[in-house]
Amino acid sequence: DNKYSAFALKTNKLYPSGTLGLSLTGAGMSVGVWDGGWALSAHQEFQLGGSSRISNTDYPSANPVADLHATHVVGTVCAKGVSSVAKGMAYESNVKSYDWSSDELEVANEAASGLLVSNHSYGVPIYNDANELNVPTWYMGCYNDAAVDWDQIAYSFPYYLSVHSAGNSGQETYTGGFAAGLDKLTGNKNAKNLLIVANANPTVHPITGNMSAMPINASSSQGPTDDGRIKPDIAADGTSLFSTSNASTSSYDTLTGTSMASPSVAGSLILLQQLNNNLNSSYLKSATLKGLVCHTAVDDVTNVGPDPYFGWGLMDTNAVATLLINENSATPTTVIEEYQLNQGGTYTINVQVSNPKLLKAT
């Protein structure tokens, strides 16, 4: 359920009932969602004061034919909780719902207008519906034109972070890849400055929210990139998520995939941007936000350290929020700096660590 995805990522700790005392809901914040179609903007989960929090910006009329996948994804970002278990990560946020046509141009336009976070739960499959190889062998893991284009967008708009599903080819095989059981990422999933999300299947207690296990879903596509970079970057709960459906304005459905994990991350990220703005009257650069997410991730016990299955681990929204709060305390235990390091330049920081405390840097 969306609710238990928030438990697994500890995003609920930031809510009005959360232990951090922050009362964050995403109110006044916007997330972009590009997908195979448009979300059902009239769904009961998206209403506020008699109008919808979902805008279908690139459709010529007010009510486009709604898509199940897009509606489900948007629900994981922002469903308000009419059905308590379908409640989204940032349940009072607004969503700009686009189809995936002209996504690069539309993303650049939105980022230029201040969009901070977007979700993209789509990509290029390794096999087509006829079970034939859909792309050449070299394509998996390749830093291709699509990856370059998306990295250029990230470079041009340093506060904009694009979140993408890793893909669902984890159990597929082909010959000539990076290594057996690896090298399944295609197209912009290999970009350097996007946040690529794997699908985990955590077990959380329905009342306490405590997590007892967090295996990767076998269908989640594995990295790394062909040049050896860690991808995917992070994991989230995308297994059997109960969220909004396009069948009616009060319908729901259960879906599984990295498509469902990715919006759990995107919705959680916008709460962290809301928090930083509350603390510092500014937003985090995307590189900082991505760095903090990787820095605080919960490592899986099966593969210690960063790996091509989980990336740096399962996202821990509570841990990122705690770092932001600590950095603003009277006696900070966290240093978060945003500088520009020029080509050939150096950056040095001196710290004192007294045993048995741990120094961790990203």
Phi and psi in degrees as a GROMACS rama.xvg file:
@    title "Ramachandran Plot"
@    xaxis  label "Phi"
@    yaxis  label "Psi"
@TYPE xy
-52.266  -40.7206  ASN-2
-57.7255  -43.2042  LYS-3
-81.1309  -20.9662  TYR-4
-64.5747  -41.3563  SER-5
-63.6983  -34.8737  ALA-6
-64.04  -47.6139  PHE-7
-62.7055  -40.0564  ALA-8
-85.1502  -2.69145  LEU-9
59.3927  25.1909  LYS-10
-66.7375  -31.0476  THR-11
-64.0676  -17.9428  ASN-12
-66.8864  -15.9153  LYS-13
-93.7472  -6.48888  LEU-14
-75.1235  169.589  TYR-15
-54.3443  -30.1473  PRO-16
-92.855  3.55251  SER-17
-78.4801  163.149  GLY-18
-73.4458  -17.1434  THR-19
-81.592  -12.7434  LEU-20
68.2295  32.6274  GLY-21
-96.6891  -29.5877  LEU-22
57.1445  45.0663  SER-23
-91.5656  135.907  LEU-24
-132.864  -9.36393  THR-25
89.1309  2.67603  GLY-26
-56.4606  129.317  ALA-27
84.5153  -5.52066  GLY-28
-100.988  155.503  MET-29
-127.271  141.896  SER-30
-122.855  137.976  VAL-31
-91.5884  138.185  GLY-32
-128.792  113.189  VAL-33
-101.242  135.445  TRP-34
-155.031  -174.296  ASP-35
-69.4734  -11.912  GLY-36
-165.287  -159.16  GLY-37
-108.381  152.542  TRP-38
-75.6477  154.249  ALA-39
-75.8083  94.8432  LEU-40
-66.0341  -22.9005  SER-41
-83.1736  -0.780224  ALA-42
-58.1455  145.266  HIS-43
-60.6187  -26.2203  GLN-44
-74.2457  -12.9302  GLU-45
-108.174  6.92738  PHE-46
-88.673  146.287  GLN-47
-150.33  116.234  LEU-48
60.0181  33.3635  GLY-49
88.0125  1.06954  GLY-50
-135.032  163.781  SER-51
-86.6728  145.959  SER-52
-87.1741  2.54702  ARG-53
-106.513  127.721  ILE-54
-114.418  131.85  SER-55
-99.1926  80.3743  ASN-56
-65.1269  -36.2644  THR-57
-98.765  17.5747  ASP-58
-111.023  137.349  TYR-59
-70.0289  -18.6924  PRO-60
-119.683  172.316  SER-61
-72.6699  -29.3909  ALA-62
-128.742  83.3875  ASN-63
-68.5506  161.27  PRO-64
-62.2245  121.847  VAL-65
-81.3548  149.426  ALA-66
-109.974  137.354  ASP-67
-60.5161  -51.386  LEU-68
-58.6409  -48.4179  HIS-69
-63.644  -41.8312  ALA-70
-64.5658  -40.4773  THR-71
-64.2148  -45.257  HIS-72
-61.772  -47.6142  VAL-73
-61.478  -36.8136  VAL-74
-60.7117  -38.7441  GLY-75
-66.3135  -29.6271  THR-76
-73.8084  -47.6231  VAL-77
-142.434  11.1682  CYS-78
-56.8138  136.148  ALA-79
-83.3377  -12.7461  LYS-80
101.628  27.6058  GLY-81
-54.328  -45.8352  VAL-82
-94.8836  114.045  SER-83
-58.7319  -33.4854  SER-84
-80.3415  -10.0606  VAL-85
-96.3567  2.11193  ALA-86
-58.1152  128.722  LYS-87
-79.6261  173.174  GLY-88
-66.4564  -48.7115  MET-89
-114.213  79.683  ALA-90
-76.9936  -0.608101  TYR-91
-122.306  12.6231  GLU-92
-79.1331  165.544  SER-93
-100.197  151.113  ASN-94
-127.824  133.109  VAL-95
-97.3697  108.383  LYS-96
-97.254  118.893  SER-97
-120.581  154.17  TYR-98
-85.4745  171.169  ASP-99
-82.877  -2.95941  TRP-100
-64.0705  133.595  SER-101
59.4004  33.6526  SER-102
-62.0319  -39.0315  ASP-103
-63.9022  -45.0093  GLU-104
-64.749  -44.0727  LEU-105
-66.5489  -40.1179  GLU-106
-61.5298  -45.4346  VAL-107
-60.938  -40.5588  ALA-108
-64.8114  -42.746  ASN-109
-68.0315  -40.8163  GLU-110
-63.6905  -36.4381  ALA-111
-65.7993  -24.4709  ALA-112
-93.8286  5.95205  SER-113
107.426  4.70474  GLY-114
-61.0424  132.228  LEU-115
-98.3203  -35.764  LEU-116
-140.643  138.806  VAL-117
-138.362  158.191  SER-118
-119.561  140.229  ASN-119
-138.105  93.8679  HIS-120
-99.4792  63.5673  SER-121
-159.966  165.546  TYR-122
178.571  -166.862  GLY-123
-99.6398  115.902  VAL-124
-74.7038  152.958  PRO-125
-70.8104  -39.4989  ILE-126
-116.668  148.236  TYR-127
-89.8445  -177.661  ASN-128
-65.9716  -19.0747  ASP-129
-89.7855  9.22497  ALA-130
62.7842  33.0236  ASN-131
-106.708  148.891  GLU-132
-58.1779  122.201  LEU-133
-84.4035  -22.6618  ASN-134
-138.894  158.426  VAL-135
-65.9881  157.9  PRO-136
-57.6336  -36.5619  THR-137
-67.7205  -16.8882  TRP-138
-66.8319  -36.3732  TYR-139
-67.2285  125.958  MET-140
82.6536  -4.20877  GLY-141
-79.7185  136.178  CYS-142
-83.1728  85.9127  TYR-143
-98.1413  -172.076  ASN-144
-58.583  -39.4472  ASP-145
-62.842  -42.3028  ALA-146
-63.6617  -41.5578  ALA-147
-61.4529  -45.4474  VAL-148
-59.3758  -44.8216  ASP-149
-70.0868  -34.0112  TRP-150
-67.0407  -33.5995  ASP-151
-65.7903  -38.3852  GLN-152
-61.9446  -44.916  ILE-153
-61.7193  -38.9453  ALA-154
-66.6324  -38.5238  TYR-155
-72.7973  -28.4529  SER-156
-128.195  84.525  PHE-157
-68.0457  -9.02068  PRO-158
-99.7529  -2.03368  TYR-159
-98.2581  124.242  TYR-160
-116.752  123.356  LEU-161
-100.286  126.259  SER-162
-108.742  128.415  VAL-163
-130.899  142.457  HIS-164
-69.8299  145.045  SER-165
-74.9923  -29.6274  ALA-166
116.03  165.62  GLY-167
-121.481  42.1585  ASN-168
-105.276  20.833  SER-169
-59.1678  -29.8526  GLY-170
-100.589  2.81821  GLN-171
-86.6379  151.123  GLU-172
-130.254  154.469  THR-173
-156.828  164.274  TYR-174
-98.1115  146.764  THR-175
95.2466  12.3352  GLY-176
-83.825  -175.248  GLY-177
-58.9823  -45.4718  PHE-178
-165.647  160.589  ALA-179
-59.8796  129.925  ALA-180
77.9145  5.31472  GLY-181
-124.941  -174.554  LEU-182
63.7352  61.5525  ASP-183
-116.831  2.45073  LYS-184
-86.6497  135.231  LEU-185
-122.795  147.42  THR-186
60.0873  -130.557  GLY-187
-71.6002  -4.3538  ASN-188
-64.1875  -17.2026  LYS-189
-96.4234  5.87365  ASN-190
-65.0556  152.022  ALA-191
-80.5987  -33.0006  LYS-192
-112.265  11.3562  ASN-193
-92.0854  166.593  LEU-194
-107.522  109.895  LEU-195
-99.3142  130.422  ILE-196
-114.867  127.891  VAL-197
-91.3083  163.981  ALA-198
-103.768  110.555  ASN-199
-99.8578  167.948  ALA-200
-130.414  65.3151  ASN-201
-71.4822  151.541  PRO-202
-106.657  118.875  THR-203
-123.177  145.953  VAL-204
-70.2991  130.725  HIS-205
-66.8592  -14.8964  PRO-206
-108.598  -53.5216  ILE-207
-78.6278  -25.7482  THR-208
79.52  2.08075  GLY-209
-67.2146  138.944  ASN-210
-97.0095  129.312  MET-211
-108.752  -15.7256  SER-212
-159.858  153.821  ALA-213
-149.343  59.5447  MET-214
-68.9964  155.62  PRO-215
-77.3805  146.431  ILE-216
-75.1653  131.932  ASN-217
-59.865  -24.0978  ALA-218
-80.4675  -9.91  SER-219
-70.5286  128.521  SER-220
-66.6984  138.637  SER-221
-97.6399  153.864  GLN-222
-92.8852  -149.98  GLY-223
-84.0378  -169.197  PRO-224
-77.5247  163.721  THR-225
-65.2965  -23.1424  ASP-226
-93.2372  13.2914  ASP-227
88.986  6.4592  GLY-228
-75.879  149.017  ARG-229
-68.2866  119.379  ILE-230
-148.75  143.973  LYS-231
-63.3823  174.084  PRO-232
-89.0731  -37.3942  ASP-233
-151.538  161.031  ILE-234
-122.985  155.125  ALA-235
-148.926  171.495  ALA-236
-77.6875  114.072  ASP-237
-128.132  19.6604  GLY-238
-105.67  120.3  THR-239
54.7351  52.9158  SER-240
-85.9896  127.275  LEU-241
-90.8328  115.586  PHE-242
-148.613  -174.805  SER-243
-66.8602  150.451  THR-244
-125.007  158.974  SER-245
-89.0155  -0.944223  ASN-246
-63.2029  -34.8457  ALA-247
-160.911  174.98  SER-248
-75.2557  -2.90123  THR-249
-130.167  21.9342  SER-250
-101.149  156.974  SER-251
-139.267  162.517  TYR-252
-152.365  161.992  ASP-253
-114.034  121.758  THR-254
-130.419  158.602  LEU-255
-131.947  142.582  THR-256
150.582  170.329  GLY-257
-62.5038  -21.1467  THR-258
-60.1712  -30.7488  SER-259
-87.4939  -28.6257  MET-260
-71.0785  -40.7787  ALA-261
-59.1221  -47.0806  SER-262
-68.5013  -23.0776  PRO-263
-61.7043  -38.5946  SER-264
-72.1098  -46.5783  VAL-265
-59.6629  -45.0058  ALA-266
-64.7132  -35.9005  GLY-267
-69.5163  -36.9223  SER-268
-62.8757  -37.8993  LEU-269
-69.0671  -29.0304  ILE-270
-66.2487  -36.792  LEU-271
-68.8282  -36.2486  LEU-272
-66.6722  -38.5683  GLN-273
-61.8864  -41.6736  GLN-274
-63.274  -47.4689  LEU-275
-62.8177  -36.5633  ASN-276
-66.8985  -36.9358  ASN-277
-63.9002  -36.6536  ASN-278
-81.5467  -38.507  LEU-279
-125.109  1.57957  ASN-280
56.6047  34.7916  SER-281
-159.165  164.696  SER-282
-103.452  158.053  TYR-283
-79.0514  143.253  LEU-284
-63.0633  151.078  LYS-285
-61.2284  -36.2456  SER-286
-63.734  -36.6122  ALA-287
-67.728  -46.6035  THR-288
-62.0714  -45.4281  LEU-289
-62.4898  -42.332  LYS-290
-61.2619  -41.3291  GLY-291
-65.3024  -39.0408  LEU-292
-63.1614  -43.8024  VAL-293
-70.2951  -37.1547  CYS-294
-61.166  -35.8134  HIS-295
-103.833  0.0351947  THR-296
-59.9961  148.242  ALA-297
-84.3662  115.358  VAL-298
-72.6325  143.067  ASP-299
-81.0632  145.369  ASP-300
-77.0823  -18.2315  VAL-301
-70.9631  -42.9645  THR-302
-126.496  98.4928  ASN-303
-68.4884  132.876  VAL-304
89.1395  177.658  GLY-305
-62.4851  141.23  PRO-306
-147.974  167.935  ASP-307
-82.4009  13.3567  PRO-308
-107.745  -56.6474  TYR-309
-95.0643  -15.9744  PHE-310
73.5805  -128.101  GLY-311
-83.8849  -9.01534  TRP-312
134.148  -166.317  GLY-313
-82.6458  133.734  LEU-314
-59.8269  140.401  MET-315
-127.164  90.4165  ASP-316
-62.2757  -37.8536  THR-317
-60.7873  -40.892  ASN-318
-67.7002  -38.7418  ALA-319
-64.8519  -45.4011  VAL-320
-59.7116  -40.2858  ALA-321
-63.0155  -39.8042  THR-322
-62.9628  -42.7706  LEU-323
-62.8057  -40.2458  LEU-324
-67.2527  -45.287  ILE-325
-61.3167  -37.1637  ASN-326
-65.1262  -23.076  GLU-327
-101.328  6.12042  ASN-328
-80.4563  167.36  SER-329
-62.9676  -35.3017  ALA-330
-123.057  79.7145  THR-331
-64.8006  142.396  PRO-332
-111.475  8.83065  THR-333
-131.549  140.829  THR-334
-119.297  118.181  VAL-335
-122.131  111.687  ILE-336
-120.941  143.528  GLU-337
-122.566  106.165  GLU-338
-126.983  170.45  TYR-339
-109.923  123.776  GLN-340
-100.921  112.629  LEU-341
-74.8799  157.084  ASN-342
-55.1131  127.127  GLN-343
83.0256  -3.73537  GLY-344
-83.7325  172.431  GLY-345
-130.848  155.077  THR-346
-133.961  129.927  TYR-347
-128.964  138.044  THR-348
-133.883  135.329  ILE-349
-105.504  129.4  ASN-350
-132.468  156.69  VAL-351
-116.24  126.361  GLN-352
-117.71  120.024  VAL-353
-100.394  130.527  SER-354
-57.6765  136.645  ASN-355
-102.617  30.3073  PRO-356
-73.9186  155.247  LYS-357
-105.337  134.887  LEU-358
-101.718  124.42  LEU-359
-130.987  127.112  LYS-360
-130.504  141.727  ALA-361
